[in-house]
Amino acid sequence: MRISTFTRYAYAMTVGLSVATGLCLWLASESLDDEREAARRQVEFKQLGFQLAQASDYLTNEVRRYSVSGAKIHHENYWQEVKEYRTRDHVVDRLRTLNAPQAELDLIEKAKRESDALIKLEGEAMAAVEKGDLERARSFVFGADYDRNKAAIGESIGLFQSMMAKRALREVAAAESRAALLYAVAEIMVALTAATFLAILYFGFARRVIEPIRRMRTVVRGLAEQDYSVAVPDLDRSDEIGEMAKSVQVFKENGIERKRLGAERAAEREARENRAQQMEALTRSFEAKVGSLVQALSASATQMRTTAESMTATAEQTNTRSVAVADASEEATANVQTVATAADELSASVSEIGRQVEQSAEIAGRAVEDAKHTDATVQALADSAQKIGEVVVLIQDIASQTNLLALNATIEAARAGEAGKGFAVVASEVKSLANQTAKATEEIGTQVAQIQDATKLAVDAIRNIGATIGEISQIAATIASAVEEQGAATQEIARNVQEAARGTEDVSNNISGVKEAAAESGSAASQVLSSAGELAQHANQLTGHVNEFLSAVKAA
């Protein structure tokens, strides 16, 4: 049974008992009024009987005094009572008004008839007094007939008074008994109402409300301290306590889920930080390796350019010394010209290598910029994680406020005012806090979405780095091709120099200088070949390092 339903039943029962108690008290009060009315009627009945007897005695006394003294005052008093005061008639009318029993009224009527006979004797006595015959008058009012009629009237009035007194006593006794009974019933109803109210307080509120709320307070306090091992009681109840327990169970489950999500976010954050550190280390290593290779390529190109200049100078010296031998020098000149042309091609190849190396450096710079963008993206992820932390703080504040609401619910339960209206208010506040918790969870979802967007940006940046590295690979391939062309040009130079040597065999005396120059040209060509080989080796190393970097990036 729900607490509100139980409260309504208890309220209705208490009101019913209170109304019944009030009704009993009202009836008891009415019985007291009836008792007082019965006592008053008893007194009035006695007074009426006394007045009736007194009126009869008054008439007897007045007529006898008149018969003895003949004083007119007694005559006037007599007829004034009979005609003006009419006490007997007033008593009868009052008895009828008071609903006197017919038996009592019959006695009064009997006394009235007997009084009428007595009045006849009294009239004759007063007539005798008026005639001056006082003796005759006294014989009427002091005779045996008069005394007999007077005794009959007194007997009727005595019976009336006795019957009336007994009836009045019965009415008073009945009123007293009824009042006592109603007061006893009222006392029983008051005791029953008090016992019922105490039973409702103990069984209805102390055991069904206060004790469960105390248990719930312990659970909420444990949840506020992030102790999610506590068991929520009274989940099987279908009343307001059960609803409150289900709400607390939702708080517990949300807390457990929040704790799990926090652990997952911490693990994800640590993994992102590790990936960021690994990416930064790989980027720096890539930058250092590519920089050293570019420097090596630049040095090789410079050395090749110097060698080409030396070969050009040697060719000019050979041309000067071949003037003395015109016949052989034509062929030698042609061969030397071929050597010069090959040297020019070698110079052009070296220039191309330099340009490609510069382009490689530029691409490496772009790779560094992409790495910086990656760092910025990771920083955005950190900022989003910070916002998630703020939302977690908000949820913790809501949990703290829930604890305060639980305390308020305990205070409301202790007051037990308006039969549990405070519990409805607390339940409403708990529901409001549940809504705030849902909003906070929605905010967490928004922040997680931002983290996902930032992660997508990081992936795009890494893809840009991969594309940049691909361009570096293509440039390395171009450098390798240029080196191959340089090797071919160098071979052509060597072949032409050999032909020039054969052309000058006939003129060994004058062409000795030419031989020396050819030897120097061969040495220079060998050095160019060596430099070209080193350049190709560096290009291969560059390709290998780029492949390593790409593999590491994919693994990260």
C-alpha positions in Angstrom: 0.0 0.0 0.0 1.3 3.5 -0.9 2.1 5.8 1.9 -0.3 8.4 0.5 -3.1 5.8 0.4 -2.3 4.6 3.9 -2.2 8.2 5.1 -5.6 8.9 3.6 -7.0 5.8 5.2 -5.4 6.7 8.5 -6.6 10.3 8.2 -10.2 9.0 7.4 -10.0 6.6 10.3 -8.8 9.3 12.7 -11.4 11.7 11.5 -14.1 9.1 11.8 -13.0 8.2 15.4 -12.8 11.9 16.2 -16.2 12.5 14.8 -17.6 9.6 16.8 -15.9 10.8 19.9 -17.2 14.3 19.4 -20.7 12.8 18.8 -20.5 10.8 22.0 -19.3 13.9 23.9 -22.1 15.9 22.4 -24.7 13.3 23.3 -23.2 13.1 26.8 -23.5 16.9 27.0 -27.1 16.6 25.8 -27.7 13.9 28.4 -26.4 16.3 31.1 -28.7 18.9 29.8 -31.5 16.3 29.9 -30.5 15.4 33.4 -30.5 19.0 34.5 -33.9 19.4 32.7 -35.2 16.4 34.6 -34.0 17.8 37.9 -35.6 21.1 37.0 -38.8 19.4 36.0 -38.7 17.4 39.3 -38.4 20.6 41.2 -41.1 22.3 39.2 -43.4 19.3 39.6 -42.8 19.4 43.4 -43.5 23.2 43.3 -46.7 22.6 41.4 -47.9 20.0 43.9 -46.9 22.3 46.7 -48.8 25.2 45.0 -51.8 23.1 44.5 -51.9 21.9 48.2 -51.1 25.4 49.3 -53.9 26.9 47.2 -56.4 24.4 48.7 -55.1 25.2 52.3 -55.2 28.9 51.5 -58.9 28.8 50.5 -59.7 26.7 53.6 -57.9 29.1 55.9 -59.5 32.2 54.4 -63.0 30.8 54.5 -62.6 29.6 58.1 -61.1 33.0 59.2 -64.0 34.7 57.5 -66.5 32.4 59.2 -64.9 33.1 62.6 -64.2 36.9 62.4 -66.6 37.9 59.6 -63.8 40.2 58.3 -64.3 41.2 54.7 -60.6 40.9 53.9 -60.8 37.1 54.1 -63.8 37.1 51.9 -62.0 39.2 49.3 -58.8 37.0 49.5 -60.9 33.9 49.0 -62.6 35.1 45.9 -59.5 36.7 44.6 -57.7 33.3 44.7 -60.7 31.6 43.1 -61.4 34.1 40.3 -58.1 36.0 39.7 -55.2 33.8 40.8 -56.8 30.5 39.8 -53.8 28.6 41.1 -55.5 25.3 40.5 -56.2 26.0 36.9 -52.7 27.3 36.3 -51.2 24.2 37.8 -53.3 22.0 35.6 -52.3 23.9 32.5 -48.6 23.8 33.4 -48.8 20.1 34.0 -50.4 19.6 30.6 -47.6 21.8 29.1 -45.0 19.6 30.8 -46.6 16.5 29.3 -47.5 15.1 32.7 -48.8 11.5 32.5 -52.6 11.2 32.3 -52.7 9.3 35.6 -51.3 12.4 37.3 -53.7 14.6 35.5 -56.6 12.3 36.5 -55.6 12.8 40.1 -55.7 16.5 39.7 -59.1 16.3 38.0 -60.3 14.2 40.9 -58.9 16.7 43.4 -60.6 19.5 41.4 -64.0 17.7 41.6 -63.6 17.2 45.3 -62.6 20.8 45.6 -65.7 21.9 43.8 -67.8 20.1 46.4 -65.8 21.8 49.1 -66.3 25.2 47.4 -70.0 24.6 47.6 -69.8 24.2 51.4 -67.5 27.2 51.6 -70.0 29.2 49.6 -72.8 28.4 52.0 -70.6 29.3 54.9 -69.8 32.7 53.4 -73.5 33.2 52.7 -74.3 32.5 56.4 -71.6 35.0 57.4 -73.2 37.6 55.2 -76.5 37.0 57.0 -74.7 37.3 60.3 -75.1 33.7 61.3 -71.5 32.9 62.1 -72.4 29.8 64.0 -74.0 28.3 61.0 -71.1 29.4 58.9 -68.6 27.7 61.2 -70.7 24.5 61.1 -70.1 24.4 57.4 -66.4 24.9 57.4 -65.6 23.1 60.6 -68.0 20.2 60.2 -67.3 16.6 59.5 -68.4 16.8 55.8 -65.9 19.6 55.2 -63.1 17.7 56.9 -63.9 14.6 54.9 -63.9 16.5 51.6 -60.7 18.3 52.7 -59.0 15.0 53.5 -60.1 13.6 50.1 -58.6 16.5 48.4 -55.4 16.2 50.4 -55.3 12.5 49.6 -55.6 13.1 45.9 -53.0 15.8 46.0 -50.7 13.5 48.1 -51.1 10.7 45.6 -50.3 13.2 42.8 -47.2 14.5 44.6 -46.0 10.9 45.3 -46.6 9.7 41.7 -45.0 12.9 40.3 -42.0 12.6 42.7 -41.4 9.0 41.7 -41.7 9.8 38.0 -39.3 12.7 38.3 -36.9 10.5 40.2 -37.1 8.0 37.4 -36.5 10.6 34.8 -33.5 12.0 36.7 -32.1 8.5 37.2 -32.6 7.6 33.5 -30.9 10.9 32.4 -28.0 10.2 34.8 -27.6 6.7 33.6 -27.7 7.8 29.9 -25.2 10.6 30.6 -22.9 8.2 32.5 -23.2 5.7 29.7 -22.4 8.3 27.0 -19.5 9.7 29.0 -18.1 6.2 29.4 -18.5 5.6 25.6 -16.9 9.0 25.0 -14.0 8.1 27.2 -13.6 4.7 25.4 -13.7 6.5 22.0 -11.1 9.0 23.2 -8.9 6.2 24.4 -9.5 4.3 21.1 -8.8 7.4 19.0 -5.5 8.0 21.0 -4.5 4.3 20.7 -5.3 4.3 16.9 -3.4 7.5 16.4 -0.4 6.1 18.3 -0.6 2.8 16.3 -0.7 4.8 13.1 2.3 6.8 14.2 4.2 3.6 15.2 3.2 1.1 12.6 2.4 3.5 9.8 5.1 6.1 10.1 7.8 4.8 12.4 8.1 1.4 10.8 6.9 2.2 7.2 8.4 5.6 6.8 11.0 6.7 9.3 12.9 3.4 9.5 13.1 3.1 5.7 14.2 6.7 5.4 16.9 6.1 8.0 18.2 3.2 6.0 18.0 5.2 2.8 19.9 8.0 4.5 22.8 5.6 5.2 22.8 4.4 1.6 22.7 7.9 0.2 25.6 8.9 2.5 27.6 5.9 1.2 26.8 6.9 -2.4 27.9 10.5 -1.7 31.2 9.0 -0.5 31.4 7.0 -3.8 30.9 3.7 -2.0 28.9 1.9 -4.7 29.0 -1.4 -2.9 26.1 -0.5 -0.6 22.8 -2.2 -1.4 19.7 0.0 -1.9 16.9 -1.4 0.4 13.1 -1.5 -0.2 13.3 -1.8 -4.0 10.5 -4.2 -3.9 8.1 -1.7 -2.3 5.4 -0.2 -4.4 4.9 3.0 -2.4 6.7 6.3 -2.3 9.6 4.7 -0.3 9.9 2.2 -3.2 10.0 5.0 -5.7 12.6 6.8 -3.7 14.6 3.6 -3.5 14.4 3.2 -7.3 15.6 6.8 -7.7 18.5 6.1 -5.4 19.2 2.9 -7.3 19.4 5.0 -10.5 21.8 7.3 -8.8 23.9 4.3 -7.8 23.9 2.9 -11.3 24.7 6.3 -12.8 27.6 6.6 -10.3 28.9 3.2 -11.2 28.6 4.0 -14.9 30.2 7.4 -14.4 33.1 5.8 -12.5 33.5 3.3 -15.4 33.4 6.0 -18.0 36.0 8.0 -16.0 38.3 5.1 -15.9 37.8 4.5 -19.7 38.4 8.2 -20.4 41.6 8.2 -18.2 42.8 5.1 -20.1 42.0 6.8 -23.5 43.6 10.0 -22.4 46.8 8.2 -21.4 46.8 6.2 -24.7 46.3 9.5 -26.6 49.2 11.1 -24.7 51.4 8.1 -25.4 50.5 8.2 -29.1 51.1 11.9 -29.2 54.5 11.5 -27.5 55.4 8.7 -29.8 54.3 10.7 -32.8 56.4 13.7 -31.6 59.4 11.5 -31.1 59.0 9.9 -34.6 58.6 13.4 -36.1 61.7 14.7 -34.5 63.7 11.7 -35.5 62.4 12.0 -39.0 63.4 15.6 -39.1 66.9 14.9 -37.8 67.5 12.0 -40.2 66.2 13.8 -43.3 68.1 17.0 -42.3 71.4 15.0 -42.1 70.7 13.3 -45.4 69.9 16.6 -47.1 73.2 18.0 -45.8 75.0 15.0 -47.1 73.3 15.3 -50.5 74.3 19.0 -50.6 77.9 18.2 -49.7 78.1 15.5 -52.4 76.6 17.9 -54.9 79.1 20.6 -54.0 82.0 18.1 -54.3 80.8 17.0 -57.7 80.5 20.6 -58.9 84.2 21.3 -57.7 85.3 18.1 -59.5 83.6 19.2 -62.7 85.3 22.6 -62.5 88.7 20.8 -62.1 87.9 18.6 -65.1 87.0 21.7 -67.1 90.4 23.4 -66.2 92.2 20.2 -67.1 90.5 20.1 -70.5 91.5 23.7 -71.2 95.2 22.9 -70.3 95.0 19.9 -72.6 93.7 22.1 -75.4 96.6 24.5 -74.9 99.2 21.8 -75.1 97.7 20.2 -78.1 98.5 23.2 -80.3 101.9 21.9 -81.2 100.5 18.7 -82.6 97.9 19.9 -85.1 97.2 16.6 -86.8 96.7 14.6 -83.6 95.2 17.6 -81.8 92.1 17.8 -84.0 90.9 14.5 -82.9 92.1 15.3 -79.3 90.3 18.6 -79.5 87.1 16.9 -80.6 87.4 14.4 -77.8 88.1 17.2 -75.3 85.0 19.0 -76.6 83.0 15.9 -76.0 84.5 15.8 -72.5 83.5 19.5 -72.0 80.0 18.7 -73.2 79.8 15.7 -70.8 81.0 18.0 -68.1 78.3 20.5 -68.8 75.7 17.6 -68.6 77.3 16.6 -65.4 77.0 20.1 -64.1 73.3 20.3 -65.1 72.7 17.0 -63.4 74.3 18.3 -60.2 72.1 21.4 -60.4 69.1 19.2 -60.8 70.2 17.2 -57.7 70.6 20.5 -55.8 67.1 21.7 -56.8 65.6 18.4 -55.8 67.4 18.4 -52.5 66.0 22.0 -51.8 62.6 20.7 -52.7 63.1 17.8 -50.3 64.0 20.3 -47.5 60.9 22.3 -48.3 58.7 19.2 -48.1 60.4 18.3 -44.8 59.4 21.7 -43.5 55.8 21.0 -44.5 56.0 17.8 -42.6 57.2 19.7 -39.5 54.2 22.1 -39.9 51.8 19.1 -40.2 53.4 17.8 -37.0 52.7 21.1 -35.3 49.1 20.9 -36.5 49.0 17.5 -35.0 50.2 18.9 -31.7 47.5 21.6 -31.8 44.8 18.9 -32.4 46.1 16.9 -29.5 45.9 20.1 -27.4 42.3 20.5 -28.5 41.7 16.9 -27.3 43.2 17.9 -23.9 40.9 20.9 -23.7 37.9 18.8 -24.4 39.0 16.4 -21.7 39.3 19.3 -19.4 35.7 20.3 -20.2 34.6 16.7 -19.5 36.3 17.0 -16.1 34.2 20.1 -15.4 31.0 18.3 -16.3 32.1 15.5 -14.0 32.4 18.1 -11.2 28.9 19.3 -12.1 27.6 15.8 -11.7 29.4 15.5 -8.4 27.8 18.7 -7.2 24.4 17.3 -8.2 25.1 14.2 -6.2 26.1 16.4 -3.2 22.8 18.3 -3.6 21.0 14.9 -3.7 22.5 14.2 -0.3 21.1 17.5 1.0 17.7 16.6 -0.3 17.9 13.2 1.4 18.6 15.1 4.7 15.7 17.4 4.0 13.5 14.3 3.4 14.7 13.0 6.8 13.7 16.3 8.5 10.3 16.2 6.7 9.8 12.7 7.9 10.6 13.7 11.5 8.1 16.5 11.4 5.5 14.2 9.8 3.4 17.3 9.0 0.2 17.1 6.9 0.5 13.3 6.9 3.5 13.0 4.6 3.2 16.0 2.2 6.8 16.7 2.7 7.7 13.3 1.1 6.0 14.4 -2.1 8.1 17.6 -2.1 11.3 15.6 -1.6 10.4 13.1 -4.3 9.7 16.1 -6.6 13.2 17.5 -5.8 14.8 14.1 -6.3 13.1 13.9 -9.7 14.4 17.4 -10.6 17.9 16.3 -9.6 17.5 13.2 -11.8 16.7 15.6 -14.7 19.8 17.7 -14.0 21.9 14.5 -14.0 20.5 13.6 -17.4 21.4 17.1 -18.7 24.9 16.6 -17.3 25.2 13.3 -19.1 24.1 14.9 -22.3 26.8 17.5 -21.8 29.3 14.7 -21.4 28.1 13.2 -24.7 28.6 16.6 -26.4 32.2 16.8 -25.1 32.9 13.3 -26.2 31.7 14.2 -29.7 34.1 17.2 -29.6 36.9 14.8 -28.7 35.9 12.6 -31.6 36.0 15.6 -33.9 39.4 16.5 -32.6 40.6 12.9 -33.2 39.4 13.1 -36.8 41.4 16.2 -37.2 44.5 14.4 -35.8 43.9 11.5 -38.3 43.7 14.0 -41.2 46.9 15.7 -40.1 48.6 12.3 -39.9 47.4 11.5 -43.4 48.8 14.8 -44.6 52.1 13.8 -43.1 51.9 10.5 -45.0 51.2 12.4 -48.3 54.2 14.7 -47.6 56.4 11.8 -47.0 55.2 10.2 -50.2 56.3 13.4 -52.1 59.7 13.1 -50.4 59.9 9.5 -51.6 59.2 10.7 -55.2 61.8 13.3 -54.9 64.3 10.7 -53.7 63.5 8.7 -56.7 64.1 11.7 -58.9 67.5 12.2 -57.2 68.4 8.6 -57.9 67.5 9.1 -61.6 69.7 12.2 -61.7 72.5 10.3 -60.2 72.1 7.6 -62.8 72.3 10.3 -65.5 75.4 11.6 -63.9 77.0 8.2 -64.0 76.3 7.9 -67.7 77.8 11.3 -68.4 80.9 10.3 -66.4 81.3 7.1 -68.4 81.0 9.1 -71.6 83.7 11.4 -70.4 86.0 8.5 -69.6 85.4 7.0 -73.1 86.2 10.2 -74.9 89.3 10.7 -72.8 90.5 7.2 -73.8 89.9 8.1 -77.4 91.9 11.3 -77.0 94.7 9.3 -75.4 94.8 6.9 -78.4 94.9 9.9 -80.7 97.9 11.4 -79.1 100.0 8.2 -78.9 101.8 9.3 -82.1 102.9 12.5 -80.6 104.1 11.2 -77.2 106.8 14.0 -76.8 104.4 16.9 -77.1 101.3 15.2 -75.7 102.9 14.1 -72.4 101.2 17.0 -70.8 98.0 15.9 -72.5 98.5 12.4 -70.9 98.9 14.0 -67.5 95.8 16.1 -68.1 93.9 13.0 -69.3 95.1 11.2 -66.1 93.8 14.1 -64.0 90.6 14.0 -65.9 90.3 10.2 -65.2 90.9 10.8 -61.5 88.4 13.6 -61.4 85.9 11.4 -63.2 86.5 8.6 -60.7 85.9 11.1 -57.9 82.7 12.2 -59.6 81.6 8.6 -59.8 82.4 8.0 -56.1 80.4 11.1 -55.2 77.5 10.0 -57.4 77.6 6.6 -55.6 77.5 8.2 -52.2 74.7 10.4 -53.4 72.7 7.3 -54.5 73.5 5.6 -51.2 72.2 8.6 -49.3 69.1 8.7 -51.4 68.5 5.0 -50.6 69.0 5.7 -46.9 66.5 8.5 -47.2 64.0 6.2 -48.8 64.6 3.6 -46.1 64.1 6.1 -43.3 61.0 7.4 -44.9 59.6 3.9 -45.1 60.5 3.3 -41.4 58.7 6.5 -40.5 55.6 5.5 -42.4 55.6 2.1 -40.8 55.9 3.6 -37.3 53.1 6.1 -38.0 50.9 3.3 -39.2 51.7 1.2 -36.1 51.0 4.2 -33.9 
